Amino acid sequence: MKKIPVTKPYFTEEEIELIKDSLDSGWVAQGPKVAEFEKMIAAHEGIAQGVATTSATTALHLAMVAHGLTTGMDAIVPAFTFVATENAVVTTGATPILVDIYQETFNINIEDLKNIIATKYDKKDGKLINKETGNVLWGIVPVHEFGLCCDIYAVNAIAKEHNLVVIEDAACALGASINGVHQGAFGNSSCVSFHPRKSITTGEGGMILTDDVALAKRMRELRTHGSTVSADARDKGKGFLLPEHNEAGFNYRMTDVQGAMGIAQAKKLDLIVKAKRDGAAIYNKLIAEKLPEFITPVEPEGYFHTYQSYVCMLSLEKLGLDSIKAGGEFRNNLLQKLEDKGIATRQGTHAVHMLGYYKNRFGFVPEDFVNAYACDHLSITLPLYVGLTAEDQEYVIDTIRATIDEM
Ligand SMILES: *Cc1c(COP(=O)(O)O)cnc(C)c1O
């Protein structure tokens, strides 16, 4: 049986050589390779500073802390995203305020964002105060889901009006842009991921991108236990003195072994994104010809989609189904049958309001964020990676066609 995974990282001898370099040098904790990797990624995105971390989740947490998010504050996050976006907010002690998305782009719904600000908050002394809890609204964490930038200019306009912080969750969106401006240039900071499901990988890993040089310095300190070199050690070259710790920081350092892998991967980024964009175009064409039940992902004018994942939606109308729940059952059935036939697919991502912790803590029901709920139940990620051939893709689509016809 032909086996097709949903994704597969792309490595060559260069990863092995650079990792060996790192081992040979004896420098395996964060060091020169990580510094070089940071510069490469920041340069690729046109941002001044890159601060590497152990994951996008820790990057988000670190960026949020550095931008002042803490207990007694709210952060607005989309309801359809990987749970790490919300979890990072919870880790700071702040409260995530969920907002719905658009089904077409899977990204934050601007009308709902405006509505939530207008209905949930009172403006007092230039701050937005949550009417129920008294929390201060700190900012917005929009997600560029699956490699497509959200309507970030609209998010920024709202943030500017209310003096809010914007941190882009660009975990999926390294290389994504709008009219040539890359993710990371829009918000106060952005966070990318190097998990194997993302475009390039360091095993686990993440990076904060920011143009704020002073803040990047503070992020680097927080990344290393909140340590700063004391004035004495700096001025008098007293290398034997331990650093100062004026803040309770974290250990979120990437290893140099990962940095080595990252350097080799960063060189492949454009090639990987191109292969995925080409693959997405092939799927778009095949689906238009053969699968009317599928709604293909959109790439609005001016947007550059990196297709970290190629995610379709099932059309309830075309399937003749009358509820999202029934659509979800059909979807799960279909994905199970595909798995049995050796084709790995996945649901797009979660409706976070339906996950135990968030559902129980806030008492959410599916209809609270109905688009997120629909995308949770009706989305399908198709296999896409470097090395997947046009023939493989046709095989995937033909197998889906035959499977649906049997159902
Ligand atoms: C993958 C992902 C994360 C978490 O990334 P890690 O590097 O695995 O921590 C966060 N947000 C979104 C939107 C993601 O897709």
The ligand as an SDF file (V2000), in Angstrom:
LIG
                    3D

 15 15  0  0  0  0  0  0  0  0999 V2000
    2.4010   25.4060   16.0370 C   0  0  0  0  0  0  0  0  0  0  0  0
    1.7410   26.5980   16.5960 C   0  0  0  0  0  0  0  0  0  0  0  0
    2.1220   27.1380   17.8290 C   0  0  0  0  0  0  0  0  0  0  0  0
    3.1220   26.4650   18.7360 C   0  0  0  0  0  0  0  0  0  0  0  0
    4.3540   26.2710   18.1460 O   0  0  0  0  0  0  0  0  0  0  0  0
    5.4550   25.3940   18.9270 P   0  0  0  0  0  0  0  0  0  0  0  0
    6.7380   25.7840   18.3060 O   0  0  0  0  0  0  0  0  0  0  0  0
    5.0930   23.9680   18.6870 O   0  0  0  0  0  0  0  0  0  0  0  0
    5.3740   25.7470   20.3700 O   0  0  0  0  0  0  0  0  0  0  0  0
    1.5290   28.3140   18.2500 C   0  0  0  0  0  0  0  0  0  0  0  0
    0.5870   28.9220   17.5110 N   0  0  0  0  0  0  0  0  0  0  0  0
    0.1800   28.4220   16.3240 C   0  0  0  0  0  0  0  0  0  0  0  0
   -0.8410   29.1570   15.5390 C   0  0  0  0  0  0  0  0  0  0  0  0
    0.7220   27.2310   15.8460 C   0  0  0  0  0  0  0  0  0  0  0  0
    0.2860   26.7250   14.6910 O   0  0  0  0  0  0  0  0  0  0  0  0
  1  2  1  0
  2  3  1  0
  2 14  2  0
  3  4  1  0
  3 10  2  0
  4  5  1  0
  5  6  1  0
  6  7  2  0
  6  8  1  0
  6  9  1  0
 10 11  1  0
 11 12  2  0
 12 13  1  0
 12 14  1  0
 14 15  1  0
M  END
$$$$
